[in-house]
Amino acid sequence: MIESDRDKWGNFVQLWDGIPVGVNDWILDTHVLTGGVETATTGGTCSTIYAFQMGEGALCGLTSPGHLTVEPIGSLETKDA
């Protein structure tokens, strides 16, 4: 259920079930999908959707299989990285 409302600055925003939907103009609409898997980033007519949640519990995300690479870097002397 998509809705429209205003943010705290008075700008119109779209919401999906009460969750703000952000738009990034740097994500291309030229991706190629084959069998539900993104196979190329040029020559197609599809875009990518990323969903994530940030908060005290953790950082959670949703992306296509194989398109998120995590590199553990361990703890720093003064910070947990």
N, CA, C and O atoms as a MOPAC input file, in Angstrom:
PM7 MOZYME 1SCF
protein

 N      0.82300 1    -1.16300 1     0.00000 1
 C      0.00000 1     0.00000 1     0.00000 1
 C      0.87700 1     1.23900 1     0.00000 1
 O      1.53400 1     1.55700 1     0.99100 1
 N      0.87500 1     1.92300 1    -1.11600 1
 C      1.69800 1     3.11000 1    -1.31000 1
 C      0.91500 1     4.34400 1    -0.89000 1
 O     -0.27500 1     4.46800 1    -1.17800 1
 N      1.59400 1     5.25000 1    -0.21100 1
 C      0.98000 1     6.48000 1     0.27000 1
 C      1.89000 1     7.64400 1    -0.07500 1
 O      3.05700 1     7.44900 1    -0.41500 1
 N      1.36100 1     8.84500 1     0.01000 1
 C      2.15100 1    10.06700 1    -0.13200 1
 C      1.90600 1    10.93200 1     1.08700 1
 O      0.78700 1    11.00300 1     1.59600 1
 N      2.96000 1    11.59100 1     1.55200 1
 C      2.85800 1    12.46500 1     2.71600 1
 C      3.96000 1    13.51200 1     2.60800 1
 O      4.68800 1    13.55200 1     1.61600 1
 N      4.08100 1    14.34200 1     3.60500 1
 C      5.15100 1    15.34400 1     3.64400 1
 C      6.13400 1    14.98900 1     4.75400 1
 O      5.74400 1    14.50200 1     5.81500 1
 N      7.42900 1    15.24400 1     4.48900 1
 C      8.43100 1    15.01100 1     5.51900 1
 C      8.49500 1    16.22400 1     6.44600 1
 O      7.68000 1    17.13800 1     6.32500 1
 N      9.45700 1    16.23800 1     7.36900 1
 C      9.52400 1    17.32300 1     8.34600 1
 C      9.92100 1    18.66300 1     7.73400 1
 O      9.80500 1    19.69600 1     8.39400 1
 N     10.38900 1    18.66700 1     6.47700 1
 C     10.72000 1    19.90500 1     5.78800 1
 C      9.63100 1    20.33200 1     4.81800 1
 O      9.77800 1    21.34000 1     4.12800 1
 N      8.53200 1    19.57200 1     4.75600 1
 C      7.41800 1    19.91700 1     3.87700 1
 C      7.51800 1    19.34400 1     2.47600 1
 O      6.66800 1    19.63300 1     1.63500 1
 N      8.54000 1    18.53500 1     2.20400 1
 C      8.68300 1    17.90900 1     0.88900 1
 C      7.78400 1    16.68100 1     0.79500 1
 O      7.59500 1    15.96800 1     1.78100 1
 N      7.23200 1    16.43400 1    -0.38800 1
 C      6.42800 1    15.23400 1    -0.59200 1
 C      7.32700 1    14.00400 1    -0.63400 1
 O      8.37400 1    14.01300 1    -1.28200 1
 N      6.91600 1    12.95500 1     0.05500 1
 C      7.62900 1    11.68000 1     0.04200 1
 C      6.62300 1    10.56400 1    -0.18500 1
 O      5.45700 1    10.67700 1     0.19300 1
 N      7.08600 1     9.48300 1    -0.80700 1
 C      6.25200 1     8.30100 1    -0.95700 1
 C      6.57200 1     7.33600 1     0.17300 1
 O      7.72000 1     7.21300 1     0.60100 1
 N      5.54600 1     6.65900 1     0.64600 1
 C      5.69500 1     5.70200 1     1.73000 1
 C      5.11300 1     4.36600 1     1.30000 1
 O      4.09200 1     4.31800 1     0.61400 1
 N      5.75800 1     3.29000 1     1.70100 1
 C      5.21600 1     1.94800 1     1.48600 1
 C      4.92200 1     1.37800 1     2.86200 1
 O      5.83300 1     1.06500 1     3.62800 1
 N      3.63600 1     1.24900 1     3.16500 1
 C      3.19300 1     0.74800 1     4.46500 1
 C      3.80400 1     1.56700 1     5.60500 1
 O      4.20100 1     1.01300 1     6.63000 1
 N      3.87600 1     2.88900 1     5.41900 1
 C      4.39700 1     3.78500 1     6.43900 1
 C      5.89800 1     3.95400 1     6.43800 1
 O      6.42200 1     4.71600 1     7.25000 1
 N      6.61600 1     3.26800 1     5.55200 1
 C      8.07900 1     3.34600 1     5.48600 1
 C      8.45600 1     4.23500 1     4.31100 1
 O      8.00800 1     3.98800 1     3.19200 1
 N      9.28200 1     5.28100 1     4.53900 1
 C      9.66000 1     6.17700 1     3.43900 1
 C     10.41800 1     5.44700 1     2.33000 1
 O     11.24600 1     4.57700 1     2.59700 1
 N     10.12500 1     5.81100 1     1.10000 1
 C     10.79400 1     5.25400 1    -0.07600 1
 C     11.73900 1     6.32300 1    -0.60600 1
 O     11.29900 1     7.41000 1    -0.98100 1
 N     13.02700 1     6.02400 1    -0.64100 1
 C     14.01500 1     6.96100 1    -1.16600 1
 C     14.34500 1     6.63400 1    -2.60700 1
 O     14.33800 1     5.47000 1    -3.00800 1
 N     14.63200 1     7.66600 1    -3.38400 1
 C     14.98100 1     7.49200 1    -4.79200 1
 C     16.40800 1     7.97600 1    -4.99000 1
 O     16.78700 1     9.03800 1    -4.49600 1
 N     17.19400 1     7.19300 1    -5.71300 1
 C     18.56600 1     7.55900 1    -6.02400 1
 C     18.69800 1     7.63900 1    -7.53400 1
 O     18.54200 1     6.63200 1    -8.22500 1
 N     18.98400 1     8.82000 1    -8.05200 1
 C     19.09500 1     9.00900 1    -9.49500 1
 C     20.35700 1     8.39300 1   -10.08500 1
 O     20.50900 1     8.37300 1   -11.30600 1
 N     21.26500 1     7.88900 1    -9.25400 1
 C     22.50400 1     7.30400 1    -9.74900 1
 C     22.36600 1     5.82000 1   -10.04600 1
 O     23.28300 1     5.22200 1   -10.61100 1
 N     21.23500 1     5.20400 1    -9.67700 1
 C     20.99300 1     3.79900 1   -10.00200 1
 C     20.36900 1     3.74600 1   -11.39000 1
 O     19.31100 1     4.33000 1   -11.62200 1
 N     21.02000 1     3.05100 1   -12.30600 1
 C     20.58400 1     3.02800 1   -13.70100 1
 C     19.36200 1     2.14900 1   -13.91000 1
 O     19.12500 1     1.20700 1   -13.15300 1
 N     18.58900 1     2.46300 1   -14.94000 1
 C     17.43700 1     1.65800 1   -15.34500 1
 C     17.78300 1     0.81700 1   -16.57000 1
 O     16.94500 1     0.63200 1   -17.45200 1
 N     19.00400 1     0.31100 1   -16.63000 1
 C     19.46600 1    -0.43800 1   -17.80400 1
 C     19.94700 1    -1.83900 1   -17.43600 1
 O     20.70900 1    -2.44400 1   -18.19100 1
 N     19.52000 1    -2.35800 1   -16.30300 1
 C     19.96700 1    -3.67600 1   -15.85500 1
 C     19.25700 1    -4.78100 1   -16.63800 1
 O     18.11300 1    -4.62000 1   -17.06300 1
 N     19.94800 1    -5.89900 1   -16.81900 1
 C     19.39800 1    -7.06500 1   -17.52000 1
 C     19.15700 1    -8.16100 1   -16.48700 1
 O     20.05300 1    -8.49700 1   -15.71300 1
 N     17.94900 1    -8.71600 1   -16.47600 1
 C     17.61300 1    -9.81200 1   -15.57500 1
 C     17.34200 1   -11.06700 1   -16.37900 1
 O     16.61900 1   -11.03100 1   -17.37500 1
 N     17.92400 1   -12.18300 1   -15.94600 1
 C     17.68400 1   -13.47700 1   -16.57600 1
 C     17.31500 1   -14.46200 1   -15.48200 1
 O     18.13000 1   -14.75900 1   -14.60800 1
 N     16.10700 1   -14.96400 1   -15.52600 1
 C     15.65700 1   -15.91000 1   -14.50900 1
 C     15.66200 1   -15.33000 1   -13.10700 1
 O     15.90900 1   -16.05500 1   -12.14400 1
 N     15.39200 1   -14.03200 1   -12.97000 1
 C     15.36400 1   -13.39300 1   -11.66500 1
 C     16.72800 1   -12.99600 1   -11.13600 1
 O     16.83600 1   -12.53900 1    -9.99800 1
 N     17.77500 1   -13.16200 1   -11.93800 1
 C     19.13400 1   -12.81900 1   -11.52500 1
 C     19.65200 1   -11.71100 1   -12.42300 1
 O     19.50700 1   -11.77400 1   -13.64400 1
 N     20.25600 1   -10.69900 1   -11.82100 1
 C     20.84500 1    -9.60700 1   -12.59500 1
 C     22.10900 1   -10.11100 1   -13.27900 1
 O     23.04700 1   -10.55000 1   -12.61300 1
 N     22.13400 1   -10.05000 1   -14.60600 1
 C     23.27200 1   -10.58400 1   -15.35400 1
 C     24.12400 1    -9.50400 1   -15.99900 1
 O     25.26100 1    -9.77400 1   -16.38400 1
 N     23.60800 1    -8.29400 1   -16.12900 1
 C     24.38100 1    -7.19600 1   -16.71600 1
 C     23.77800 1    -5.87800 1   -16.25800 1
 O     22.61200 1    -5.81900 1   -15.86700 1
 N     24.58400 1    -4.81800 1   -16.30900 1
 C     24.09500 1    -3.50000 1   -15.89300 1
 C     23.86400 1    -2.57200 1   -17.07700 1
 O     23.55000 1    -1.39600 1   -16.88900 1
 N     24.01600 1    -3.08200 1   -18.28400 1
 C     23.72900 1    -2.26900 1   -19.47200 1
 C     22.93100 1    -3.10000 1   -20.46400 1
 O     23.04100 1    -4.32600 1   -20.49200 1
 N     22.13100 1    -2.42600 1   -21.27500 1
 C     21.39700 1    -3.09400 1   -22.34200 1
 C     20.00200 1    -3.54900 1   -21.97400 1
 O     19.28600 1    -4.06000 1   -22.83500 1
 N     19.59100 1    -3.38700 1   -20.73900 1
 C     18.26800 1    -3.83700 1   -20.31700 1
 C     17.34000 1    -2.68600 1   -19.99100 1
 O     17.64600 1    -1.52600 1   -20.26900 1
 N     16.20600 1    -3.01700 1   -19.40200 1
 C     15.21100 1    -2.00000 1   -19.05600 1
 C     14.76400 1    -2.11900 1   -17.60700 1
 O     13.68300 1    -1.64000 1   -17.26300 1
 N     15.56000 1    -2.74000 1   -16.75000 1
 C     15.17800 1    -2.94000 1   -15.35300 1
 C     16.03500 1    -2.07600 1   -14.43600 1
 O     17.13300 1    -1.65600 1   -14.80200 1
 N     15.52200 1    -1.82200 1   -13.25400 1
 C     16.24900 1    -1.09800 1   -12.22600 1
 C     16.41700 1    -2.01000 1   -11.01800 1
 O     15.78900 1    -3.06500 1   -10.93800 1
 N     17.24900 1    -1.60900 1   -10.09500 1
 C     17.50300 1    -2.38000 1    -8.89600 1
 C     16.83200 1    -1.70200 1    -7.71400 1
 O     16.80100 1    -0.47400 1    -7.63400 1
 N     16.29700 1    -2.49400 1    -6.79900 1
 C     15.69500 1    -1.96900 1    -5.57900 1
 C     16.51200 1    -2.48500 1    -4.40300 1
 O     16.77500 1    -3.68300 1    -4.29900 1
 N     16.90900 1    -1.58500 1    -3.52700 1
 C     17.62000 1    -1.94900 1    -2.30900 1
 C     16.74200 1    -1.57000 1    -1.12600 1
 O     16.21200 1    -0.46000 1    -1.08000 1
 N     16.58200 1    -2.47000 1    -0.17900 1
 C     15.81600 1    -2.19000 1     1.03100 1
 C     16.72400 1    -2.46100 1     2.22300 1
 O     17.38600 1    -3.49600 1     2.29200 1
 N     16.74600 1    -1.51700 1     3.16000 1
 C     17.55000 1    -1.73800 1     4.35200 1
 C     16.92800 1    -1.02100 1     5.53400 1
 O     16.09600 1    -0.12700 1     5.38200 1
 N     17.35400 1    -1.43800 1     6.71600 1
 C     16.85900 1    -0.85700 1     7.95100 1
 C     18.05200 1    -0.58800 1     8.84300 1
 O     18.91200 1    -1.45200 1     9.01600 1
 N     18.10900 1     0.60700 1     9.41100 1
 C     19.18300 1     0.94200 1    10.33300 1
 C     18.56100 1     1.24700 1    11.69200 1
 O     17.46800 1     1.80700 1    11.77000 1
 N     19.24800 1     0.88600 1    12.73500 1
 C     18.75200 1     1.15800 1    14.07200 1
 C     19.69400 1     0.57900 1    15.10500 1
 O     20.79100 1     0.12400 1    14.78200 1
 N     19.25400 1     0.60100 1    16.34500 1
 C     20.09800 1     0.11000 1    17.42900 1
 C     20.37300 1    -1.38100 1    17.33000 1
 O     21.42100 1    -1.84800 1    17.77500 1
 N     19.42600 1    -2.14800 1    16.74000 1
 C     19.58900 1    -3.59200 1    16.66000 1
 C     20.69000 1    -4.01900 1    15.71600 1
 O     21.39600 1    -4.98700 1    16.00000 1
 N     20.85800 1    -3.32700 1    14.60100 1
 C     21.86900 1    -3.68300 1    13.60600 1
 C     21.55200 1    -2.97800 1    12.30300 1
 O     20.58600 1    -2.22100 1    12.20200 1
 N     22.36400 1    -3.23600 1    11.33600 1
 C     22.11500 1    -2.77900 1     9.97300 1
 C     21.68200 1    -4.00300 1     9.18700 1
 O     22.42900 1    -4.97700 1     9.08900 1
 N     20.48000 1    -3.96000 1     8.62700 1
 C     19.94100 1    -5.08200 1     7.86000 1
 C     19.76200 1    -4.64500 1     6.42400 1
 O     19.53300 1    -3.46200 1     6.16900 1
 N     19.85700 1    -5.55700 1     5.48800 1
 C     19.70900 1    -5.18000 1     4.09400 1
 C     19.12900 1    -6.28600 1     3.24400 1
 O     19.04900 1    -7.44000 1     3.66500 1
 N     18.72400 1    -5.91600 1     2.03200 1
 C     18.17700 1    -6.85100 1     1.06200 1
 C     18.76700 1    -6.49900 1    -0.28800 1
 O     18.71000 1    -5.34300 1    -0.70700 1
 N     19.33400 1    -7.47800 1    -0.97500 1
 C     19.91700 1    -7.24600 1    -2.28700 1
 C     19.88000 1    -8.55900 1    -3.06300 1
 O     19.53100 1    -9.60500 1    -2.51600 1
 N     20.23500 1    -8.49600 1    -4.31300 1
 C     20.25800 1    -9.70400 1    -5.14100 1
 C     21.34800 1   -10.65400 1    -4.65500 1
 O     22.33000 1   -10.20700 1    -4.06400 1
 N     21.19200 1   -11.96000 1    -4.89400 1
 C     22.22300 1   -12.91000 1    -4.47600 1
 C     23.57700 1   -12.60100 1    -5.12700 1
 O     23.66100 1   -12.38200 1    -6.33600 1
 N     24.61300 1   -12.58700 1    -4.32300 1
 C     25.96100 1   -12.39800 1    -4.83900 1
 C     26.36700 1   -10.96200 1    -5.10000 1
 O     27.47000 1   -10.72200 1    -5.59100 1
 N     25.51400 1   -10.00100 1    -4.78800 1
 C     25.85200 1    -8.61300 1    -5.10200 1
 C     26.23300 1    -7.79200 1    -3.88300 1
 O     26.35600 1    -6.57200 1    -3.98800 1
 N     26.42200 1    -8.41300 1    -2.74500 1
 C     26.85300 1    -7.71400 1    -1.55100 1
 C     28.09200 1    -8.41900 1    -1.03300 1
 O     28.04900 1    -9.60500 1    -0.70500 1
 N     29.18600 1    -7.69700 1    -0.96000 1
 C     30.43600 1    -8.26400 1    -0.49100 1
 C     30.77200 1    -7.65600 1     0.85800 1
 O     30.79100 1    -6.43400 1     0.99900 1
 N     31.03500 1    -8.48500 1     1.84300 1
 C     31.38000 1    -8.02500 1     3.18400 1
 C     32.81800 1    -8.40900 1     3.45800 1
 O     33.22000 1    -9.55100 1     3.23400 1
 N     33.59200 1    -7.45400 1     3.94300 1
 C     34.98500 1    -7.71200 1     4.28300 1
 C     35.20100 1    -7.35400 1     5.74800 1
 O     35.30200 1    -6.17200 1     6.08000 1
 N     35.27500 1    -8.34500 1     6.63000 1
 C     35.50500 1    -8.05300 1     8.04500 1
 C     36.88100 1    -7.41700 1     8.23000 1
 O     37.88100 1    -7.92100 1     7.71900 1
 N     36.92200 1    -6.31300 1     8.96200 1
 C     38.20800 1    -5.65500 1     9.19400 1
 C     38.60000 1    -5.69000 1    10.66200 1
 O     39.67300 1    -5.20800 1    11.02500 1
 N     37.74500 1    -6.25400 1    11.51300 1
 C     38.08400 1    -6.40300 1    12.91800 1
 C     37.95800 1    -5.11000 1    13.69500 1
 O     37.40000 1    -4.12400 1    13.21400 1
 N     38.48400 1    -5.13400 1    14.90100 1
 C     38.40100 1    -3.97400 1    15.79000 1
 C     39.62100 1    -3.07900 1    15.62200 1
 O     40.72900 1    -3.55400 1    15.37500 1
 N     39.39900 1    -1.79500 1    15.76000 1
 C     40.49800 1    -0.83800 1    15.79600 1
 C     40.88900 1    -0.61000 1    17.24600 1
 O     40.20700 1    -1.08800 1    18.15200 1
 N     41.97600 1     0.11100 1    17.47800 1
 C     42.43400 1     0.32800 1    18.84400 1
 C     41.41300 1     1.08700 1    19.68200 1
 O     41.24700 1     0.80500 1    20.86900 1
 N     40.72500 1     2.05200 1    19.06400 1
 C     39.80200 1     2.88900 1    19.83300 1
 C     38.35600 1     2.76600 1    19.39700 1
 O     37.48200 1     3.38800 1    20.00100 1
 N     38.07500 1     1.97300 1    18.35400 1
 C     36.71600 1     1.87800 1    17.82700 1
 C     36.42400 1     0.45400 1    17.38300 1
 O     37.33400 1    -0.30500 1    17.04800 1
 N     35.14600 1     0.10200 1    17.38600 1
 C     34.70700 1    -1.17500 1    16.84000 1
 C     34.31800 1    -0.92200 1    15.39100 1
 O     33.30300 1    -0.27400 1    15.13900 1
 N     35.09900 1    -1.41800 1    14.42700 1
 C     34.86800 1    -1.10200 1    13.01100 1
 C     33.98200 1    -2.12700 1    12.36900 1
 O     33.68000 1    -2.02300 1    11.18000 1

